[in-house]
């Protein structure tokens, strides 16, 4: 079942973050990930969450997502993100099929 990595990234050092942004797609691709949203317009409909830059990446399975996140290449790369941005990140498993709710 597919899984989504959803991140809210607030870039503090754009020059350093550019290194992360440039290298990350190759690692995502190695684990079957594909970008669904990449920093597009966000409109808050409810609550007090005001994301700075929202990224959504779909992986074939939660195992693939975790393999990406824990891979040696990404462990090193995320140090750049941690140093250049504040971030929140969650992994969520999708439904096997969409549900129509009455």
C-alpha distances in whole Angstrom, upper triangle without the diagonal:
4,7,10,13,16,20,23,26,29,31,35,36,35,36,34,31,32,31,28,27,28,26,23,22,22,20,17,18,18,14,13,13,15,17,16,19,22,25,26,28,27,28,28,28,29,29,31,28,29,27,29,26,22,20,16,14,11,9,7,5,7,10,10,11,13,15,16,17,19,20,24,24,22,24,27,26,25,29,30,28,29,33,33,30,29,26,23,19,16,13,11,7,6,7,6,9,12,14,18,20,24
4,7,10,13,16,20,22,26,28,31,32,31,33,31,28,28,28,24,23,25,23,20,18,19,18,14,15,16,12,10,10,11,13,12,15,18,21,22,24,23,25,25,26,26,27,28,25,26,24,25,22,19,16,12,10,7,6,4,4,7,9,9,9,12,14,14,15,18,19,22,22,20,22,25,24,23,26,27,25,26,30,29,27,26,23,20,17,14,11,9,6,6,8,8,10,12,15,18,21,24
4,7,10,13,17,19,23,25,28,29,28,30,28,25,26,26,22,21,23,21,18,17,18,16,13,14,15,12,11,9,11,12,12,14,16,19,20,22,21,23,23,24,24,24,25,22,23,20,22,20,16,14,10,8,6,5,6,5,5,9,8,7,10,12,12,12,15,17,20,20,18,19,22,21,20,23,24,22,23,26,26,24,23,19,17,13,10,7,6,4,5,9,10,13,14,16,20,21,25
4,6,10,13,16,19,21,25,26,25,27,26,22,23,23,19,18,20,20,16,15,17,15,12,14,16,13,12,9,10,10,9,11,13,15,17,19,18,20,20,21,21,22,22,19,20,17,18,16,12,10,7,6,5,6,9,9,8,11,10,8,11,13,12,12,15,17,20,20,17,18,21,19,18,21,22,19,20,24,23,21,20,16,14,10,8,6,5,6,7,11,13,15,15,17,20,21,25
4,7,10,12,16,18,21,23,22,24,22,19,20,20,16,15,18,17,13,13,16,14,11,14,15,12,12,9,10,9,10,10,12,14,16,18,17,19,19,21,21,21,21,17,18,15,16,14,10,8,6,5,6,8,11,11,9,12,11,7,10,12,10,10,13,15,18,17,14,15,18,16,14,18,18,15,17,20,20,17,16,12,10,7,6,5,7,9,11,14,17,18,18,21,23,24,28
4,7,10,13,16,19,21,20,23,21,18,19,20,16,15,18,18,15,15,18,16,13,16,18,16,16,12,12,10,10,9,10,11,13,15,13,16,16,17,18,18,17,14,14,11,13,11,7,6,5,7,9,11,15,14,13,15,15,11,13,16,14,12,16,18,20,19,16,17,20,17,15,18,18,15,16,19,18,15,14,10,8,6,5,6,8,11,12,16,18,20,19,21,23,24,27
4,6,10,12,15,17,17,20,18,15,16,17,14,13,17,17,13,14,18,16,14,17,19,17,18,14,14,12,12,10,10,10,13,14,13,16,15,18,18,17,16,13,12,9,10,8,6,5,6,9,12,14,17,17,15,18,17,13,14,17,14,12,16,18,20,18,15,16,18,15,13,15,15,12,13,16,15,12,10,7,6,4,7,9,11,14,16,19,22,23,23,24,27,27,30
4,7,10,13,15,15,18,17,14,16,18,15,14,17,18,15,17,20,19,17,20,22,21,21,17,17,14,14,11,10,9,12,13,11,14,13,16,16,15,14,10,9,6,6,5,5,7,9,12,15,17,21,21,19,21,20,17,18,20,18,16,19,21,22,21,17,18,20,17,14,16,16,12,13,15,13,10,8,6,5,6,9,12,14,18,19,22,25,26,25,26,28,28,31
4,6,9,12,11,15,14,10,13,15,12,11,15,16,14,16,19,18,17,20,22,21,22,18,18,15,15,13,10,9,12,14,13,16,16,19,19,18,16,13,11,7,6,5,6,8,11,13,17,19,23,23,21,23,22,18,19,21,18,16,19,20,21,20,16,17,18,15,12,14,13,9,10,12,10,6,6,4,7,8,12,15,17,21,22,25,28,29,28,30,32,32,35
4,6,9,10,13,13,10,13,15,13,13,17,18,16,18,22,21,20,23,25,25,25,22,21,18,19,15,13,11,14,14,14,16,16,20,20,19,16,13,10,8,5,6,9,11,15,17,21,23,27,27,25,27,25,22,22,24,21,19,22,23,24,22,19,19,19,17,14,15,13,10,10,11,9,5,5,6,9,12,15,18,21,24,25,29,32,33,31,33,35,35,37
4,6,6,10,9,7,10,12,11,11,14,16,15,17,20,20,20,23,25,25,26,22,22,19,20,17,14,11,15,16,16,19,19,23,24,22,19,16,14,11,8,8,11,13,16,18,22,24,28,28,26,28,26,23,23,25,22,19,22,23,23,21,18,19,18,15,13,14,11,8,10,10,6,4,6,8,12,14,18,20,23,26,28,31,34,35,34,36,37,38,40
4,6,9,9,8,11,13,13,13,16,18,18,20,23,23,23,26,27,28,29,26,25,22,23,20,17,15,18,19,19,22,22,26,26,24,21,18,16,14,11,12,15,16,20,22,25,27,31,31,29,31,29,26,26,27,24,22,24,25,24,22,20,20,19,16,14,14,11,10,10,9,5,5,7,10,14,17,20,23,26,30,31,35,37,38,37,39,41,41,44
4,6,6,6,9,11,11,12,14,16,17,19,22,22,22,25,27,27,29,26,25,23,24,21,18,16,19,21,21,24,25,29,29,28,25,22,19,17,14,14,17,18,21,23,26,28,32,32,30,31,29,26,27,27,24,22,24,24,24,21,19,19,18,15,14,13,10,9,10,8,5,7,10,13,16,19,22,25,28,31,33,36,39,40,39,41,43,43,46
4,6,5,6,9,10,10,12,14,15,17,20,20,21,23,25,26,27,24,23,20,22,19,16,14,17,19,20,23,24,28,29,28,25,22,19,17,13,12,16,16,20,21,25,26,30,31,30,31,29,26,26,27,23,22,24,24,24,21,19,20,18,15,15,15,11,10,12,11,7,8,12,14,17,19,23,25,28,31,32,35,38,39,38,40,42,42,45
4,5,5,7,10,10,11,13,15,17,19,20,21,23,25,26,27,25,24,22,24,22,18,17,20,22,23,27,28,32,33,32,29,26,23,20,17,16,19,19,22,23,26,28,31,32,31,32,29,27,27,28,24,23,25,24,23,20,19,20,17,14,15,14,11,11,13,11,8,11,15,17,20,21,25,27,30,33,34,38,40,41,40,43,45,45,48
4,5,6,7,9,10,12,13,16,18,18,19,22,23,24,26,23,23,21,24,22,18,17,21,23,24,27,28,32,33,31,29,26,23,20,17,16,18,18,21,22,25,26,30,30,29,29,27,24,25,25,21,20,21,21,20,17,16,16,14,11,12,11,7,8,10,8,6,9,13,15,18,19,23,25,28,31,33,36,38,40,39,42,44,45,48
4,5,5,6,9,10,11,13,16,16,16,19,21,22,23,20,20,18,20,18,14,14,17,20,21,24,25,29,29,28,26,23,20,17,14,12,15,14,17,18,22,23,26,27,26,27,24,21,22,22,19,17,20,19,19,16,14,15,13,10,10,10,7,6,9,8,5,7,11,12,15,16,20,22,25,28,29,33,35,36,35,38,40,41,44
4,5,5,6,9,10,12,14,15,16,18,20,21,22,20,19,17,20,18,14,14,17,20,21,25,26,30,31,30,28,25,22,19,16,14,16,15,18,18,22,23,26,28,27,27,25,22,23,23,20,19,21,20,20,16,15,17,15,11,12,13,9,9,13,12,9,11,14,15,18,19,22,23,26,29,30,33,35,36,36,39,41,42,45
4,6,5,6,9,11,12,13,15,17,18,20,21,19,19,18,21,19,16,16,20,23,24,28,29,33,34,33,30,27,25,21,19,16,18,16,19,19,22,22,26,27,26,26,23,21,22,21,18,17,19,18,17,13,13,14,12,9,10,11,8,9,12,11,10,12,15,16,19,19,22,23,26,29,30,34,35,37,37,40,42,43,46
4,5,5,6,9,11,11,12,15,16,17,19,16,16,15,18,17,14,15,18,21,22,26,27,30,31,30,28,24,23,19,17,14,15,13,16,15,19,19,23,23,22,23,20,18,18,18,15,14,16,15,14,11,10,11,10,6,7,9,6,6,10,10,9,10,13,13,16,15,18,19,23,25,27,30,32,33,33,36,39,40,43
4,6,6,7,10,11,11,13,15,17,17,15,14,12,15,14,11,12,15,18,19,23,25,28,29,29,27,23,21,18,15,12,13,11,14,13,17,18,22,23,22,23,20,18,19,19,15,15,18,17,17,14,12,14,13,10,10,12,10,9,13,13,11,11,14,14,16,16,18,19,22,24,25,29,30,32,31,34,36,38,41
4,6,7,8,10,11,13,15,17,17,15,15,14,17,16,13,14,17,21,23,26,28,31,33,32,31,27,25,21,19,16,16,14,16,15,18,19,22,24,24,24,21,19,21,20,16,17,19,17,17,13,13,15,14,10,12,14,11,12,15,16,14,15,18,17,20,19,21,22,25,26,27,31,32,33,33,36,39,40,43
4,6,6,7,9,11,12,14,15,14,14,14,18,17,15,17,20,23,25,28,30,33,34,33,32,28,26,23,21,18,18,15,17,15,18,18,21,22,22,21,18,17,18,17,13,14,16,14,13,10,9,12,11,8,10,12,11,11,15,15,14,16,18,17,19,18,20,21,23,25,26,30,31,32,33,36,39,40,44
4,6,5,6,9,10,11,13,11,11,11,14,14,12,14,18,21,22,26,27,30,31,30,29,25,24,20,19,15,15,12,13,11,14,14,17,19,18,18,15,13,15,14,10,11,13,12,13,9,8,11,11,7,9,12,11,10,14,15,14,14,16,15,17,15,17,17,20,21,23,26,27,29,29,32,35,36,40
4,5,5,6,9,10,11,9,9,9,12,13,11,14,17,20,22,25,27,30,31,31,30,26,25,21,20,16,15,12,12,10,12,13,16,17,18,18,15,13,16,15,11,13,15,14,15,12,11,14,14,11,13,16,14,14,17,19,18,17,19,17,19,17,18,17,20,21,22,25,26,27,27,31,33,35,39
4,5,5,6,9,10,10,10,12,15,16,15,18,21,24,26,29,31,33,35,35,33,30,28,25,23,20,19,16,16,13,14,14,16,18,19,18,14,14,16,14,11,13,15,12,13,10,10,14,14,11,14,17,16,16,19,20,20,20,22,20,21,19,20,19,22,22,23,27,27,29,29,33,35,38,41
4,5,5,7,9,9,11,12,16,17,16,18,21,25,26,29,30,33,34,33,32,29,28,24,23,20,18,15,15,12,13,12,14,16,16,15,12,11,12,11,7,9,11,9,10,7,7,11,11,9,11,14,14,14,17,19,19,19,21,19,19,17,18,17,19,20,22,25,25,27,28,32,35,36,40
4,5,6,7,5,7,9,12,14,13,16,19,22,23,26,27,30,31,31,30,26,25,22,21,18,16,12,12,8,9,9,11,13,13,13,10,9,11,10,7,9,12,10,13,10,9,12,14,12,12,16,16,15,18,20,19,19,20,17,18,15,15,14,16,17,18,21,22,24,25,28,31,33,36
4,5,5,5,7,9,13,15,15,18,20,24,25,28,30,32,33,33,33,29,28,25,24,21,19,15,14,10,10,9,11,13,15,14,11,11,14,12,9,12,14,13,15,12,12,16,17,15,16,19,19,18,21,23,23,22,24,21,21,19,19,17,19,19,19,22,22,24,25,28,31,34,37
4,6,7,10,13,16,18,18,21,24,27,28,31,33,35,36,36,35,31,31,27,27,23,21,18,16,13,13,10,12,13,15,13,10,11,13,10,8,12,13,10,12,10,11,14,15,14,16,19,19,19,22,24,24,24,25,23,23,20,20,18,20,19,21,23,23,25,27,30,33,36,39
4,6,9,12,15,17,18,21,23,27,27,30,31,33,33,33,33,29,29,26,26,23,20,17,15,11,10,7,8,10,11,10,6,7,9,7,6,10,11,9,12,11,11,14,16,15,16,19,20,19,21,24,24,24,24,21,21,18,17,15,16,16,17,20,20,22,24,27,30,32,36
4,7,10,13,16,17,20,22,25,26,29,30,31,32,33,33,29,29,26,26,22,20,16,14,10,8,6,6,9,11,11,7,9,12,10,9,12,14,13,16,15,14,17,19,18,18,22,22,21,24,26,26,25,26,23,22,19,18,15,16,15,16,18,18,20,21,25,28,30,34
4,7,9,12,13,17,18,22,22,25,26,28,29,29,29,26,25,22,22,19,16,12,10,6,5,4,7,9,11,12,8,8,11,11,9,11,14,13,16,15,13,16,18,16,16,20,20,19,21,24,23,22,22,19,19,15,15,13,14,14,14,17,17,19,20,23,26,28,32
4,6,9,10,14,15,19,20,23,24,26,28,28,28,25,24,21,21,17,14,11,9,5,5,7,9,12,14,15,12,11,14,15,12,14,17,17,19,17,15,19,20,18,18,22,21,19,22,25,23,22,22,20,19,16,16,14,15,15,15,17,18,19,19,23,25,27,31
4,6,7,10,12,15,16,19,21,23,25,26,25,22,21,17,17,14,11,8,6,4,6,9,12,14,15,17,14,12,16,17,14,15,18,18,21,18,16,19,21,17,17,21,20,17,20,23,21,19,20,17,17,15,15,14,15,16,15,18,19,20,20,23,25,27,30
4,7,10,10,13,14,17,18,20,22,23,23,20,19,16,17,13,10,8,5,5,7,10,13,15,16,18,16,14,18,19,16,17,21,21,24,22,19,22,24,21,20,23,22,20,22,25,23,21,21,18,17,15,15,14,14,15,14,16,18,18,17,20,22,24,27
4,6,7,10,10,14,16,18,20,21,21,17,16,13,13,10,7,5,5,7,9,13,16,18,18,21,19,16,19,21,18,18,22,22,25,22,19,22,23,20,19,22,21,18,21,23,21,18,18,16,15,14,14,15,15,17,16,19,21,21,19,22,23,25,28
4,6,9,11,14,17,19,21,22,21,18,16,12,11,8,6,5,7,8,12,15,18,20,20,22,20,17,20,21,18,18,21,22,23,21,18,21,21,18,17,20,18,15,18,20,18,16,16,14,15,14,15,16,17,19,19,22,24,24,23,26,27,28,31
4,7,8,12,14,17,19,20,19,15,13,10,8,5,5,6,9,12,15,18,22,23,22,25,23,20,22,24,20,20,23,24,25,23,20,22,23,19,18,20,18,15,18,19,16,14,15,13,14,14,16,17,19,21,21,24,26,26,25,27,29,29,32
4,6,10,13,16,18,19,19,16,13,11,10,7,7,8,10,13,16,20,23,24,24,27,25,22,25,26,23,23,26,27,29,26,23,26,26,23,21,24,22,19,21,23,20,18,18,16,17,17,18,19,20,22,21,24,26,26,24,26,27,28,30
4,7,10,13,16,17,17,14,11,10,10,9,9,11,13,16,19,22,25,27,27,29,28,25,27,29,26,25,29,30,32,29,26,28,29,26,24,27,25,21,23,25,22,19,19,18,18,18,20,21,21,24,23,25,28,27,25,26,27,27,29
4,7,9,12,13,13,11,8,8,9,8,8,11,12,16,18,22,25,26,25,28,27,24,26,29,26,25,28,30,32,30,26,28,29,26,24,26,25,21,23,24,22,19,18,16,16,16,17,19,19,22,21,24,27,26,23,25,25,25,27
4,6,9,11,12,10,8,9,11,12,11,14,15,19,21,25,28,28,27,31,30,26,29,31,29,28,31,33,35,33,30,31,32,29,27,29,28,24,26,27,25,21,20,19,18,19,19,21,21,23,22,24,27,26,24,24,24,24,26
4,6,7,8,7,7,9,11,13,12,15,16,20,22,25,28,28,27,31,30,27,28,31,29,28,31,33,35,34,30,31,33,30,27,29,28,25,25,27,25,21,19,18,17,18,18,21,20,23,22,24,27,27,24,24,24,23,25
4,7,9,9,10,12,15,16,15,18,18,22,23,27,29,29,28,31,31,28,30,33,31,30,33,35,38,36,33,34,36,33,30,32,32,28,28,31,28,25,23,21,19,20,20,22,21,23,22,23,27,25,22,22,22,20,22
4,7,8,10,12,16,17,16,19,19,23,24,27,30,29,28,31,31,28,30,33,31,30,33,35,38,37,33,34,36,33,30,32,32,28,28,30,29,25,22,20,18,19,19,21,20,23,22,23,27,26,23,23,22,21,22
4,6,9,12,15,17,16,19,20,23,25,28,30,30,28,31,31,28,29,32,31,29,31,34,36,36,32,32,34,32,29,30,30,26,26,28,27,23,20,19,16,18,18,21,20,23,23,25,28,28,25,25,25,23,25
4,6,10,13,15,15,18,20,23,25,28,31,30,28,31,31,28,29,32,30,28,30,33,35,34,30,31,32,30,27,28,28,24,23,25,24,20,17,16,15,17,18,21,21,24,24,27,30,30,28,28,28,26,28
4,6,10,12,11,15,16,20,22,25,28,27,25,28,28,24,25,28,26,24,27,30,32,31,27,27,29,26,23,25,24,21,20,23,21,17,14,13,11,13,14,17,18,21,22,24,28,28,26,26,27,26,28
4,6,9,10,14,16,19,22,25,28,28,26,29,29,25,26,29,27,24,28,30,31,30,26,27,28,25,22,24,23,19,19,21,19,16,13,12,12,14,16,19,20,23,23,26,29,29,27,28,29,28,30
4,6,6,10,12,16,19,22,25,25,24,26,25,22,23,26,23,21,24,26,28,26,23,24,25,22,19,21,20,16,17,19,16,13,11,10,9,11,13,16,18,21,21,24,28,28,26,27,28,28,30
4,7,10,13,16,20,23,26,27,25,28,26,23,24,26,23,21,25,26,27,25,22,23,23,20,18,19,18,14,15,17,14,11,10,9,10,13,15,18,20,23,24,27,30,30,29,30,31,31,34
4,7,10,13,17,20,23,24,23,25,23,20,22,24,20,19,22,23,25,23,19,21,21,18,16,18,16,13,15,16,14,11,10,9,10,12,14,17,18,21,22,25,28,28,27,28,30,30,33
4,7,10,13,16,20,21,20,22,21,17,19,21,19,17,21,22,24,22,19,20,22,18,16,19,18,14,16,18,16,13,12,10,10,10,12,13,15,18,18,21,24,24,23,25,26,27,30
4,7,10,13,17,18,17,19,17,14,16,18,15,14,18,19,21,19,16,18,19,16,15,18,17,13,16,18,16,14,13,11,10,9,11,12,13,16,16,20,22,23,22,24,26,27,30
4,7,10,13,14,14,17,15,12,15,17,14,14,18,19,21,20,16,19,21,18,16,20,19,16,18,21,19,17,16,13,12,10,10,10,11,13,13,16,18,19,18,21,23,24,27
4,7,10,12,12,14,12,9,12,14,11,12,15,16,19,17,14,17,19,16,15,19,19,16,18,21,20,18,18,15,14,11,11,10,11,12,12,16,17,18,18,21,24,25,29
4,7,9,9,12,10,8,12,13,11,13,16,17,20,19,16,19,21,19,18,22,22,20,22,25,24,22,21,18,17,13,12,10,10,10,9,13,14,15,15,19,21,23,27
4,5,7,9,6,6,9,10,9,11,14,14,18,17,15,17,20,18,18,22,22,20,22,25,25,23,23,20,18,15,13,10,10,9,10,13,13,16,17,20,23,25,29
4,7,8,6,8,11,11,11,14,16,16,20,19,18,20,23,22,21,25,26,24,26,29,29,27,27,23,22,18,16,12,12,10,10,12,11,14,16,19,22,25,29
4,5,5,6,9,10,11,13,14,15,19,19,17,19,22,22,21,24,26,24,25,29,29,27,26,23,21,17,14,11,10,8,9,11,11,14,16,19,23,24,28
4,5,5,6,8,10,10,12,14,18,18,16,17,21,20,19,22,24,22,23,26,27,25,24,20,18,14,11,8,8,6,9,12,12,16,18,20,23,25,29
4,5,5,6,9,10,10,12,15,16,15,16,20,20,19,22,24,22,23,27,27,26,25,22,20,16,14,11,11,10,13,15,15,19,21,23,27,28,32
4,5,5,6,9,10,10,14,14,13,15,18,17,17,20,22,21,22,25,26,24,24,21,20,16,14,11,12,11,13,16,16,19,21,24,27,29,33
4,5,5,6,9,10,14,14,11,13,16,15,14,18,19,18,19,22,23,21,21,17,16,12,11,8,10,10,12,15,16,19,21,23,27,28,32
4,5,5,6,8,12,13,11,11,15,15,14,17,19,17,18,21,22,21,20,17,16,12,11,9,11,11,15,18,19,22,23,26,29,30,34
4,6,5,6,9,11,9,11,14,14,14,17,19,18,19,22,23,23,22,20,19,15,14,12,14,14,17,20,20,24,25,28,32,33,37
4,6,5,9,8,7,9,12,11,11,15,16,15,17,20,20,20,20,17,17,14,13,12,14,15,17,21,21,24,25,28,31,33,37
4,6,9,9,6,7,10,10,9,12,14,13,14,17,18,17,17,14,14,11,11,10,13,15,18,21,22,25,26,29,32,33,37
4,6,8,7,6,10,11,10,12,15,15,15,18,20,19,19,17,16,14,14,13,16,17,20,23,24,27,29,31,35,36,39
4,5,5,6,9,10,10,13,15,15,16,19,20,20,21,19,19,16,17,15,18,19,22,25,26,29,30,33,36,38,41
4,6,5,6,9,10,11,14,15,16,18,19,20,21,20,20,18,19,19,22,23,26,29,30,33,34,37,40,41,45
4,6,5,6,9,11,12,13,15,16,18,19,20,19,20,18,19,19,22,23,26,29,30,32,33,36,39,41,45
4,5,5,6,9,10,10,12,14,15,16,17,15,16,14,16,15,19,20,23,26,27,30,31,34,37,38,42
4,6,5,7,10,10,11,13,15,15,16,15,16,14,16,16,20,22,25,28,29,32,33,35,39,39,43
4,6,6,8,10,10,12,14,15,17,16,18,17,19,19,23,25,28,31,33,35,36,38,41,42,46
4,5,6,7,9,10,11,13,14,14,16,15,18,18,22,24,26,30,31,33,34,37,39,41,44
4,5,5,6,9,10,10,11,11,12,12,15,16,19,22,24,28,30,32,32,35,38,38,42
4,5,5,6,9,10,12,12,14,14,17,19,23,25,28,32,33,36,36,38,41,42,45
4,5,5,6,8,11,12,15,15,19,20,24,27,29,33,34,36,36,39,41,42,45
4,5,5,6,8,8,11,12,15,17,21,24,26,30,32,34,33,36,38,39,42
4,6,6,7,8,11,12,15,18,21,24,27,31,33,35,35,37,39,39,43
4,6,8,10,14,15,19,21,25,28,30,34,37,38,38,40,42,43,46
4,7,10,13,15,19,22,25,28,30,34,36,38,37,39,41,42,45
4,6,10,12,16,19,22,25,27,31,34,35,34,36,38,38,41
4,7,10,14,17,20,24,26,29,32,34,33,34,36,36,39
4,6,10,13,16,20,22,26,28,30,29,31,33,33,36
4,7,11,13,17,19,23,26,27,26,28,30,30,33
4,7,10,14,16,19,22,24,23,25,28,28,31
4,7,10,13,16,19,21,21,22,25,25,28
4,7,10,13,16,18,18,20,23,24,27
4,6,10,13,15,15,16,19,20,24
4,7,9,12,13,14,18,19,22
4,7,8,9,11,14,16,20
4,5,6,8,12,13,17
4,7,9,13,15,19
4,6,10,12,16
4,7,9,13
4,6,10
4,7
4
